[in-house]
Amino acid sequence: MPSAAHADFDWRAFDAVLFDLDGVITPTAEIHEHAWGELFAPYDYSEADYLQYVDGKPRYDGVRSFLESRNITLPDGNPSDAPGDATVCAMGNRKNELFNLILDRDGIAAYPGSQATLDLLEQLEIPAAIVSSSRNAVPVLRAAGLSERFDVVVDGVVVADLGLDGKPAPDGYLLGAERLGTSPERTVVVEDAVSGVAAGANGKFAVTIGVDRGAGADVLLRNGATFVVNDLGELLPNDHATATGAH
């Protein structure tokens, strides 16, 4: 059940919902972590590094941030660089290659509580968008059978094409709200990453829900989350939660 801090939360009070994808809708963070782990294996990489330097950031920014933590400087290179380790872009492209190999092999499914939340929003006719730093959002949604569930997808490809700043800048979320025809003060952001909740706060959205998949509730709250849950199933009405088995 929701804690007292968010027990009165009601999706119907808002006009739209903007979801991060990885770690919020699907457990793709696990695939990303695996891919990053393989990429950075020679550099004594750990899960703590993923949360501190990589999680929620555009791919090349994540590469750059991690390498800076190890006092390593590489030329940026070009997004067309072949996967490898000579440039930031080459490393980012290698990570993407690893991610897609794992996704194709293992597939993906939505978190049950997130799937139930999407079902509820559809019943309530509340529009939803994906706002993700990942360039893989579209194939992940396809693999999870969710391609038709979102009115708008603002992913890493869109952000790069439009020259928007990545999270923690609110640009992607503001674009998602604009494309849904709503305003930040009438819109909910749902995020599991520190940079993501900061983006929601920076965009002055009505509510920024933090989903704690490992970053820590205190950290998410300090960086802009209005409140934090362990799973979106906690915010389902009792009858809906019972029907889906969510808690």
Contacts in CASP RR format, 6 or more apart in sequence:
PFRMAT RR
TARGET T0000
AUTHOR 0000-0000-0000
METHOD contacts of the structure
MODEL  1
MPSAAHADFDWRAFDAVLFDLDGVITPTAEIHEHAWGELFAPYDYSEADY
LQYVDGKPRYDGVRSFLESRNITLPDGNPSDAPGDATVCAMGNRKNELFN
LILDRDGIAAYPGSQATLDLLEQLEIPAAIVSSSRNAVPVLRAAGLSERF
DVVVDGVVVADLGLDGKPAPDGYLLGAERLGTSPERTVVVEDAVSGVAAG
ANGKFAVTIGVDRGAGADVLLRNGATFVVNDLGELLPNDHATATGAH
1 7 0 8 1.000
1 234 0 8 1.000
1 247 0 8 1.000
2 9 0 8 1.000
2 229 0 8 1.000
2 234 0 8 1.000
2 235 0 8 1.000
3 227 0 8 1.000
5 227 0 8 1.000
6 209 0 8 1.000
6 226 0 8 1.000
6 227 0 8 1.000
6 229 0 8 1.000
6 235 0 8 1.000
9 207 0 8 1.000
9 227 0 8 1.000
9 235 0 8 1.000
11 17 0 8 1.000
11 117 0 8 1.000
11 120 0 8 1.000
11 121 0 8 1.000
11 124 0 8 1.000
11 126 0 8 1.000
11 188 0 8 1.000
11 235 0 8 1.000
12 124 0 8 1.000
12 126 0 8 1.000
14 126 0 8 1.000
14 186 0 8 1.000
14 187 0 8 1.000
14 188 0 8 1.000
14 206 0 8 1.000
14 207 0 8 1.000
15 126 0 8 1.000
15 127 0 8 1.000
15 182 0 8 1.000
15 183 0 8 1.000
15 186 0 8 1.000
15 187 0 8 1.000
16 126 0 8 1.000
16 127 0 8 1.000
16 128 0 8 1.000
16 129 0 8 1.000
16 177 0 8 1.000
16 180 0 8 1.000
16 181 0 8 1.000
16 182 0 8 1.000
16 186 0 8 1.000
16 187 0 8 1.000
16 188 0 8 1.000
17 121 0 8 1.000
17 126 0 8 1.000
17 127 0 8 1.000
17 128 0 8 1.000
17 129 0 8 1.000
17 187 0 8 1.000
17 188 0 8 1.000
17 189 0 8 1.000
17 190 0 8 1.000
18 128 0 8 1.000
18 129 0 8 1.000
18 130 0 8 1.000
18 131 0 8 1.000
18 173 0 8 1.000
18 176 0 8 1.000
18 177 0 8 1.000
18 180 0 8 1.000
18 187 0 8 1.000
18 188 0 8 1.000
18 189 0 8 1.000
18 190 0 8 1.000
18 205 0 8 1.000
19 25 0 8 1.000
19 114 0 8 1.000
19 128 0 8 1.000
19 129 0 8 1.000
19 130 0 8 1.000
19 131 0 8 1.000
19 150 0 8 1.000
19 190 0 8 1.000
20 56 0 8 1.000
20 130 0 8 1.000
20 131 0 8 1.000
20 132 0 8 1.000
20 190 0 8 1.000
20 191 0 8 1.000
20 192 0 8 1.000
20 193 0 8 1.000
20 196 0 8 1.000
21 28 0 8 1.000
21 130 0 8 1.000
21 132 0 8 1.000
21 134 0 8 1.000
21 137 0 8 1.000
21 140 0 8 1.000
21 141 0 8 1.000
21 155 0 8 1.000
22 28 0 8 1.000
22 29 0 8 1.000
22 32 0 8 1.000
22 56 0 8 1.000
22 132 0 8 1.000
22 134 0 8 1.000
22 140 0 8 1.000
22 192 0 8 1.000
23 29 0 8 1.000
23 111 0 8 1.000
23 192 0 8 1.000
23 211 0 8 1.000
23 213 0 8 1.000
24 114 0 8 1.000
24 190 0 8 1.000
24 191 0 8 1.000
24 192 0 8 1.000
24 211 0 8 1.000
24 232 0 8 1.000
25 110 0 8 1.000
25 111 0 8 1.000
25 114 0 8 1.000
25 118 0 8 1.000
25 130 0 8 1.000
25 144 0 8 1.000
25 146 0 8 1.000
26 108 0 8 1.000
26 109 0 8 1.000
26 110 0 8 1.000
26 111 0 8 1.000
26 114 0 8 1.000
26 140 0 8 1.000
26 144 0 8 1.000
26 146 0 8 1.000
27 108 0 8 1.000
27 109 0 8 1.000
27 111 0 8 1.000
28 103 0 8 1.000
28 108 0 8 1.000
28 134 0 8 1.000
28 136 0 8 1.000
28 140 0 8 1.000
29 55 0 8 1.000
29 192 0 8 1.000
29 213 0 8 1.000
31 99 0 8 1.000
31 102 0 8 1.000
31 103 0 8 1.000
31 106 0 8 1.000
31 108 0 8 1.000
32 50 0 8 1.000
32 54 0 8 1.000
32 99 0 8 1.000
32 134 0 8 1.000
33 47 0 8 1.000
33 50 0 8 1.000
34 98 0 8 1.000
34 102 0 8 1.000
35 95 0 8 1.000
35 96 0 8 1.000
35 98 0 8 1.000
35 99 0 8 1.000
35 102 0 8 1.000
36 45 0 8 1.000
36 50 0 8 1.000
36 54 0 8 1.000
36 66 0 8 1.000
36 95 0 8 1.000
37 45 0 8 1.000
37 50 0 8 1.000
38 98 0 8 1.000
39 45 0 8 1.000
39 91 0 8 1.000
39 92 0 8 1.000
39 94 0 8 1.000
39 95 0 8 1.000
39 98 0 8 1.000
40 49 0 8 1.000
40 66 0 8 1.000
43 66 0 8 1.000
43 70 0 8 1.000
43 72 0 8 1.000
45 66 0 8 1.000
49 66 0 8 1.000
49 69 0 8 1.000
51 194 0 8 1.000
51 214 0 8 1.000
51 215 0 8 1.000
52 69 0 8 1.000
53 62 0 8 1.000
53 65 0 8 1.000
53 66 0 8 1.000
53 68 0 8 1.000
53 69 0 8 1.000
54 62 0 8 1.000
54 65 0 8 1.000
54 66 0 8 1.000
55 192 0 8 1.000
55 193 0 8 1.000
55 194 0 8 1.000
55 195 0 8 1.000
55 215 0 8 1.000
56 133 0 8 1.000
56 167 0 8 1.000
56 193 0 8 1.000
56 194 0 8 1.000
56 195 0 8 1.000
56 196 0 8 1.000
57 65 0 8 1.000
57 133 0 8 1.000
57 166 0 8 1.000
57 167 0 8 1.000
57 195 0 8 1.000
58 133 0 8 1.000
58 156 0 8 1.000
58 159 0 8 1.000
58 160 0 8 1.000
58 166 0 8 1.000
58 167 0 8 1.000
59 92 0 8 1.000
59 95 0 8 1.000
59 96 0 8 1.000
59 133 0 8 1.000
59 134 0 8 1.000
59 135 0 8 1.000
60 76 0 8 1.000
60 79 0 8 1.000
60 88 0 8 1.000
60 89 0 8 1.000
60 92 0 8 1.000
61 166 0 8 1.000
63 88 0 8 1.000
63 91 0 8 1.000
63 92 0 8 1.000
63 95 0 8 1.000
64 76 0 8 1.000
64 88 0 8 1.000
67 73 0 8 1.000
67 74 0 8 1.000
67 88 0 8 1.000
67 91 0 8 1.000
74 86 0 8 1.000
74 87 0 8 1.000
74 88 0 8 1.000
74 91 0 8 1.000
75 86 0 8 1.000
75 87 0 8 1.000
75 88 0 8 1.000
76 87 0 8 1.000
76 88 0 8 1.000
76 89 0 8 1.000
77 87 0 8 1.000
77 88 0 8 1.000
77 89 0 8 1.000
77 90 0 8 1.000
78 87 0 8 1.000
78 89 0 8 1.000
79 89 0 8 1.000
79 93 0 8 1.000
79 160 0 8 1.000
80 89 0 8 1.000
81 87 0 8 1.000
81 89 0 8 1.000
81 90 0 8 1.000
81 93 0 8 1.000
82 90 0 8 1.000
82 93 0 8 1.000
83 90 0 8 1.000
83 92 0 8 1.000
83 93 0 8 1.000
83 94 0 8 1.000
83 96 0 8 1.000
83 97 0 8 1.000
84 90 0 8 1.000
84 91 0 8 1.000
84 93 0 8 1.000
84 94 0 8 1.000
85 91 0 8 1.000
85 94 0 8 1.000
96 135 0 8 1.000
96 136 0 8 1.000
99 136 0 8 1.000
100 136 0 8 1.000
100 139 0 8 1.000
103 136 0 8 1.000
103 139 0 8 1.000
103 140 0 8 1.000
103 143 0 8 1.000
107 143 0 8 1.000
108 140 0 8 1.000
108 143 0 8 1.000
108 144 0 8 1.000
109 144 0 8 1.000
110 118 0 8 1.000
110 144 0 8 1.000
110 146 0 8 1.000
111 231 0 8 1.000
111 232 0 8 1.000
112 233 0 8 1.000
112 244 0 8 1.000
112 245 0 8 1.000
112 246 0 8 1.000
113 231 0 8 1.000
113 232 0 8 1.000
113 233 0 8 1.000
113 236 0 8 1.000
113 244 0 8 1.000
113 246 0 8 1.000
114 231 0 8 1.000
114 232 0 8 1.000
114 233 0 8 1.000
115 244 0 8 1.000
116 232 0 8 1.000
116 233 0 8 1.000
116 236 0 8 1.000
116 240 0 8 1.000
116 241 0 8 1.000
116 244 0 8 1.000
116 245 0 8 1.000
116 246 0 8 1.000
117 232 0 8 1.000
117 233 0 8 1.000
117 235 0 8 1.000
117 236 0 8 1.000
118 128 0 8 1.000
118 146 0 8 1.000
118 149 0 8 1.000
119 244 0 8 1.000
120 236 0 8 1.000
120 237 0 8 1.000
120 240 0 8 1.000
121 127 0 8 1.000
121 128 0 8 1.000
122 149 0 8 1.000
127 151 0 8 1.000
127 152 0 8 1.000
127 180 0 8 1.000
127 182 0 8 1.000
128 149 0 8 1.000
128 150 0 8 1.000
128 151 0 8 1.000
129 150 0 8 1.000
129 151 0 8 1.000
129 152 0 8 1.000
129 153 0 8 1.000
129 154 0 8 1.000
129 176 0 8 1.000
129 177 0 8 1.000
129 179 0 8 1.000
129 180 0 8 1.000
130 137 0 8 1.000
130 141 0 8 1.000
130 150 0 8 1.000
130 152 0 8 1.000
130 153 0 8 1.000
130 154 0 8 1.000
130 155 0 8 1.000
131 154 0 8 1.000
131 155 0 8 1.000
131 172 0 8 1.000
131 173 0 8 1.000
131 175 0 8 1.000
131 176 0 8 1.000
131 189 0 8 1.000
132 153 0 8 1.000
132 154 0 8 1.000
132 155 0 8 1.000
132 156 0 8 1.000
133 155 0 8 1.000
133 156 0 8 1.000
133 159 0 8 1.000
133 166 0 8 1.000
133 167 0 8 1.000
133 195 0 8 1.000
134 140 0 8 1.000
134 155 0 8 1.000
134 156 0 8 1.000
135 155 0 8 1.000
135 156 0 8 1.000
135 157 0 8 1.000
135 160 0 8 1.000
136 155 0 8 1.000
137 153 0 8 1.000
137 155 0 8 1.000
137 156 0 8 1.000
138 147 0 8 1.000
138 153 0 8 1.000
138 155 0 8 1.000
138 157 0 8 1.000
141 147 0 8 1.000
141 149 0 8 1.000
141 150 0 8 1.000
141 153 0 8 1.000
151 179 0 8 1.000
151 180 0 8 1.000
152 176 0 8 1.000
152 179 0 8 1.000
152 180 0 8 1.000
154 172 0 8 1.000
154 173 0 8 1.000
154 175 0 8 1.000
154 176 0 8 1.000
154 179 0 8 1.000
158 164 0 8 1.000
158 172 0 8 1.000
158 175 0 8 1.000
159 166 0 8 1.000
159 171 0 8 1.000
159 172 0 8 1.000
162 175 0 8 1.000
164 171 0 8 1.000
164 172 0 8 1.000
164 175 0 8 1.000
165 171 0 8 1.000
166 172 0 8 1.000
166 199 0 8 1.000
167 193 0 8 1.000
167 195 0 8 1.000
167 196 0 8 1.000
167 198 0 8 1.000
167 199 0 8 1.000
168 194 0 8 1.000
168 195 0 8 1.000
168 196 0 8 1.000
168 198 0 8 1.000
168 199 0 8 1.000
168 202 0 8 1.000
168 223 0 8 1.000
169 199 0 8 1.000
169 202 0 8 1.000
170 199 0 8 1.000
170 200 0 8 1.000
170 202 0 8 1.000
170 203 0 8 1.000
170 204 0 8 1.000
170 205 0 8 1.000
172 199 0 8 1.000
173 184 0 8 1.000
173 189 0 8 1.000
173 199 0 8 1.000
173 200 0 8 1.000
173 203 0 8 1.000
173 205 0 8 1.000
174 184 0 8 1.000
174 203 0 8 1.000
177 183 0 8 1.000
177 184 0 8 1.000
177 187 0 8 1.000
177 205 0 8 1.000
180 187 0 8 1.000
184 203 0 8 1.000
184 204 0 8 1.000
184 205 0 8 1.000
184 206 0 8 1.000
185 204 0 8 1.000
185 205 0 8 1.000
185 206 0 8 1.000
186 206 0 8 1.000
187 205 0 8 1.000
187 206 0 8 1.000
188 205 0 8 1.000
188 206 0 8 1.000
188 207 0 8 1.000
188 208 0 8 1.000
188 209 0 8 1.000
189 196 0 8 1.000
189 197 0 8 1.000
189 199 0 8 1.000
189 200 0 8 1.000
189 205 0 8 1.000
189 207 0 8 1.000
189 208 0 8 1.000
189 209 0 8 1.000
190 208 0 8 1.000
190 209 0 8 1.000
190 210 0 8 1.000
190 211 0 8 1.000
190 232 0 8 1.000
191 197 0 8 1.000
191 199 0 8 1.000
191 200 0 8 1.000
191 208 0 8 1.000
191 209 0 8 1.000
191 210 0 8 1.000
191 211 0 8 1.000
191 220 0 8 1.000
191 225 0 8 1.000
192 210 0 8 1.000
192 211 0 8 1.000
192 212 0 8 1.000
192 213 0 8 1.000
192 214 0 8 1.000
192 215 0 8 1.000
192 220 0 8 1.000
193 215 0 8 1.000
194 215 0 8 1.000
194 219 0 8 1.000
194 220 0 8 1.000
194 223 0 8 1.000
195 223 0 8 1.000
196 223 0 8 1.000
197 208 0 8 1.000
197 210 0 8 1.000
197 220 0 8 1.000
197 223 0 8 1.000
197 224 0 8 1.000
197 225 0 8 1.000
198 223 0 8 1.000
198 224 0 8 1.000
200 208 0 8 1.000
200 224 0 8 1.000
201 208 0 8 1.000
201 223 0 8 1.000
201 224 0 8 1.000
201 225 0 8 1.000
207 226 0 8 1.000
207 227 0 8 1.000
208 224 0 8 1.000
208 225 0 8 1.000
208 226 0 8 1.000
209 225 0 8 1.000
209 226 0 8 1.000
209 227 0 8 1.000
209 228 0 8 1.000
209 229 0 8 1.000
209 232 0 8 1.000
209 235 0 8 1.000
210 220 0 8 1.000
210 225 0 8 1.000
210 226 0 8 1.000
210 227 0 8 1.000
210 228 0 8 1.000
210 229 0 8 1.000
211 228 0 8 1.000
211 229 0 8 1.000
211 230 0 8 1.000
211 231 0 8 1.000
211 232 0 8 1.000
212 220 0 8 1.000
212 228 0 8 1.000
212 229 0 8 1.000
212 230 0 8 1.000
216 228 0 8 1.000
217 228 0 8 1.000
220 228 0 8 1.000
221 227 0 8 1.000
221 228 0 8 1.000
229 235 0 8 1.000
231 246 0 8 1.000
231 247 0 8 1.000
233 241 0 8 1.000
233 244 0 8 1.000
233 246 0 8 1.000
233 247 0 8 1.000
234 246 0 8 1.000
234 247 0 8 1.000
236 244 0 8 1.000
236 246 0 8 1.000
240 246 0 8 1.000
241 247 0 8 1.000
END
